[in-house]
Amino acid sequence: MTAAPPPAGTIAYRAGGSIYLNLTNRCSSSCEFCIRGWSDGVFGEDLRLDHEPDLDEVTQAIEIAFMEGPADEVVFCGFGEPTMRLDLVLAVTEWLRVRRIRSRLDTNGHGQLLNPDVDVPAALAAAGLDAVTVSLNAATPEEYDRVCRPVFAKSYRAVLRFAEQSAARGIETTLTAVDYPGADLPGVADIAAAMGVGFRARGHAAPRARATAEKGDH
């Protein structure tokens, strides 16, 4: 009998002292600078999943990743929007909290739009999430819609509200913006300062031949 091939797509991968989790390839944005448009992954890892992993698969992948050594944190990031699988994010966050492992969510900020029946920042805080990095990427709603191309109307304000409420719940909150051509990084930094949260600019990965790519910080 021929053995079944291993599942395609990396669930957990290491970069920059952290372990990153790839829970889904689905996203509620289609950012014009997104690496998914021309690459199958980052840091030499193929992130194109053939199925969305369950809790046991994710926790096993984390344990295997930690066998390579300690990590500063575990980050929900990957090749899609993690809050499209909010129940799994919450379950894994609780699993990490019990083990006293720092957790961070890297998100487009659409969590409340994707899960309208849940107070998402409150649920994340209750699960024990330590930090959230919210990709704002624009200083105005018009620029946000043009560059991020969200599936939701009027999502810019929802992203800001998500960041505000996350910070209010005691989650360490940072707004980020990709340094794409024409990006208003000072404008996004000013919004973060007015909100009382952190700001970080992220490097822009220029398109090249389709392959697993090296990407700047997450």
N, C-alpha and C positions, 0 to 999 in steps of 0.2 A: 504494500500500500504506500502510495506517495504521500509524504508529509505535506500538510497544508503550508503555504508560504506564510512568513511572518506578517503581521499587520503592517500596512504602509503608513508612514507618517510618524514623526517623533512626538511623543507626549511631553517628555521632560528633557530639557537641555540646559547646559551650563554656559554662562558668559559673564565676564566681569565680576566674578565672585558671587554671583547669584545663580539660582536655579529657576528657569522659566517654564511655565506650563502652557501647553497648547491644547485647549479644550474643544475648540471648534474652528472651522474655516469660514463660518458665516459671519457677516458683518452688516450693520445698518448704515454704513457709510461706504462711499466709493471714492476715497480721496485721490485726487489727480496725481499725487506724489507717492501713492502707496506702493511698497515694494512687491506686493502680491501681483501687480500687473505685469511684472517681468521676471520674477524669480520664484522658485519653488521652496525657498527657505532662507535661513540666515545661519551664519557661523558654521557653514558646512552641513547643516541639518536639513533634511527634507521634512517640511511641515505640512505637506498636503496629506490630510488624513483620509483613510478609506472608511472610517467610521468614527463617531464621536465617543470617546472613552467614558466608561462609568467610574464610579467612586473607587472601586477596588483597583482598576487599571491605573488610575491617577496616583493613588497612594503608593502602589507598588513601584511605579515609575519614579516617584520622589525618593523612596527608600533606596532604589538602585542608584540614583543620581548621588545621593549622600554617601554611597560606598566609595566614591572617588575623593571624598574629603569634605570638610566643613563648607558651609555657604553662609553668606551674610543674611540672605532672605530668600523666600520663595515668592515668585512673581507670576500673577495671572496675566499672560500676555499672548504669545503665540501668533497664529495667522488669522485670527478673527476676533470678534468682540466678546470677551468672556461673559458679560452679563446677559448674553443671549442664553446662557446656561446658568442662571442665577442660583438655582437650587444646588448645583454641583459646586459652584464657587463658595457658597455658604457652608456646605458640608466639608469641603477640603479646608476651608479657613478654620473651622472648629477643630478639625483633626490636627492642624498645625498648632493651634493655640494650646491644646492639651500637651503637646510636645515642646512647648515654649520656643517655637520656630517663628521668626518674624515673617509676616505676610504683607504683600503689596498687590494692589489691583491696578493694572495699566489699562485704561478704558477710554472710549470716545465720549463718555458722559451721558450716553443714552439709556442708562440702566432703568431710570424711572419710566421713560417712554416705552421701553421694552417689557416692563413688568408693572403695569399701571395699578394692579391690585395689591402691591407690596410697597411699604415705605422702605425703599431700597437702602438709603444711607443708614437708617435705624437698624435694619436687618444685618448689614455689614458690620456695624459697630457691635451689635449684640453677639455676632459670631466671633468677634475678636480681631477683625482686620486692623492692621497697624497703620497702613499708609495707602493712599490712592493717588495716582498720577493721571490727570485728566487732560486729554489732548484737545485743546481749544483751537489752536492753529490760526486764528484770525481775530482781529480786533473789532469787527463789525459783523452783523448778521448777513449782510449782502456778500461780503468776502467769504464768510464761512460757508454759505450755500454754494458759492461758485467753486470753492476749492475742495470742500469735503463732500459735497453732493449727498447729503443725508436722505434717507427714505422718508423721514418725518418732516412735516412742515413746521416752521417756527421752532426748530430744535435748538437754535443757538441759545435762547434764553433758558431752555431746559438744561443745557450743559452747564451754564453758569449756576443755575439753581442747584444742580446736583453737587457741584463743587462746594457751594456755600453750605449746603446741608451736611455734607460729609465733614467739613471742618467743624461745624457746630456740634456734631456728634463726637468730636474728639479724635477723629481720624486725621492723621498727618496728611495734609493735602497740598498738591503741587499742580499748577497749570503748566502745560508744555506747549511749545509751538515748533513745528518743523521749519528749519531755515531754508525754505524753498525760495526760488527767485521771486522777489517782490513781497516777501513776507514782512508783516509789520511786527517784528519782535518787540520793539519798545512799547507798542500799543498793548500787546498781550501782557507784557511785564507790568505795565501800569494797572491793568485790570486786576492782576494778581495782587499787587501791592494794596490797591483799594479794598480788596476782599480780605486782606490779611493772611494770604496763603503764599506758598513758595512759587517760584517760576524757574523753568529750565528750558533753554533752547536745545533742540535735537538736530543732529546732523541730517542733511538731505542725501540719501543714497541715489546717485544718478543711474538711470536705466542703462543696462548693458545686456549682453547675451544671456538668454534665459538659462539659469543654473542656480544652485544654491549659492547665496551671496553673503558677503560680509556686510554687516550693517552696523551703524553707529549705536550709541547707547539706547537702551529701551526706556 
